[in-house]
Amino acid sequence: MTTQSQWTPELKQKVTDMYLSRTPTPETSVEICKEIAEELELTANGVRLVLMQGKVYVKKEEAASTGTAKTTSEGGKASSGTGSKRVSKEDSIAALKAKIEAMGKPVEDEILDKLTGKAAVYLASLF
């Protein structure tokens, strides 16, 4: 395996050229990095890092809700441009209640008021 001190500009360019010649897509990008890493006896993470630094890496789109929150150095949530928008707990529970009522089922306010906003959004998405 090549260490960081062995990443010459020529090697970085070779990795970039190999990557771009394989027409990467969000679905194939990870596999292409692994293949290049094996061919050049490098680590896949090292290859990915070089491609990201060169701004040529094609990222796989994140799922709408991955269950993890990225945080910035200031401690706030980072906006990734994807995913669901922040909705208040009250609005989420109201939407869930409306869906339950639309199905003709009885609404149990005592139970629904104990839900978190995320739980209400999830349950509403099931209907």
VENURPE-V328564 format. One record per residue. N is the residue number from 1. OMEGA is omega in radians with two decimals (NA if undefined). NEAR is the number of other ideal C-beta (glycine too) atoms within 10 Angstrom. Layout:
N/OMEGA/NEAR + N/OMEGA/NEAR
//
This chain:
1/3.14/9 + 2/3.10/15 + 3/-3.08/9 + 4/-3.11/8 + 5/-3.13/6 + 6/3.12/10 + 7/3.12/16 + 8/3.07/10 + 9/3.12/7 + 10/3.13/8 + 11/3.10/14 + 12/3.14/15 + 13/3.12/12 + 14/3.13/14 + 15/-3.14/24 + 16/3.14/19 + 17/3.13/11 + 18/-3.12/17 + 19/-3.09/23 + 20/-3.14/14 + 21/-3.11/9 + 22/3.11/15 + 23/-3.10/9 + 24/3.03/19 + 25/3.10/10 + 26/-3.12/10 + 27/-3.04/10 + 28/-3.02/14 + 29/-3.11/18 + 30/-3.13/16 + 31/3.11/12 + 32/3.11/23 + 33/3.13/26 + 34/-3.14/14 + 35/3.13/16 + 36/3.14/22 + 37/3.12/19 + 38/-3.11/11 + 39/-3.08/11 + 40/-3.11/16 + 41/3.10/8 + 42/3.04/20 + 43/3.12/16 + 44/3.12/16 + 45/3.10/10 + 46/3.11/20 + 47/3.14/26 + 48/3.14/21 + 49/3.13/15 + 50/-3.13/22 + 51/3.11/23 + 52/3.11/11 + 53/3.11/12 + 54/3.13/14 + 55/3.10/7 + 56/-3.09/14 + 57/3.11/19 + 58/-3.11/17 + 59/3.02/11 + 60/-3.14/11 + 61/3.14/11 + 62/3.09/13 + 63/-3.09/9 + 64/3.07/9 + 65/-3.06/13 + 66/-3.13/11 + 67/3.08/6 + 68/3.13/7 + 69/3.05/10 + 70/3.13/11 + 71/3.10/10 + 72/-3.13/9 + 73/3.11/6 + 74/3.10/7 + 75/3.12/6 + 76/3.12/9 + 77/3.10/12 + 78/3.10/11 + 79/-3.10/11 + 80/-3.13/11 + 81/3.10/7 + 82/3.11/11 + 83/-3.10/15 + 84/3.10/10 + 85/3.14/5 + 86/3.14/8 + 87/-3.11/14 + 88/-3.14/9 + 89/-3.11/15 + 90/3.12/11 + 91/-3.14/12 + 92/-3.14/21 + 93/3.11/22 + 94/3.12/15 + 95/3.11/17 + 96/3.11/23 + 97/-3.14/17 + 98/3.13/13 + 99/3.11/16 + 100/3.13/17 + 101/3.14/11 + 102/3.10/9 + 103/3.14/8 + 104/-3.13/6 + 105/3.11/9 + 106/-3.14/6 + 107/3.11/13 + 108/-3.09/11 + 109/-3.11/9 + 110/3.14/7 + 111/-3.08/8 + 112/-3.13/17 + 113/3.12/12 + 114/-3.14/10 + 115/2.96/16 + 116/3.11/11 + 117/-3.14/16 + 118/3.13/14 + 119/3.13/15 + 120/3.11/22 + 121/-3.14/19 + 122/-3.10/14 + 123/3.11/17 + 124/-3.13/17 + 125/-3.14/13 + 126/-3.11/7 + 127/NA/11
//
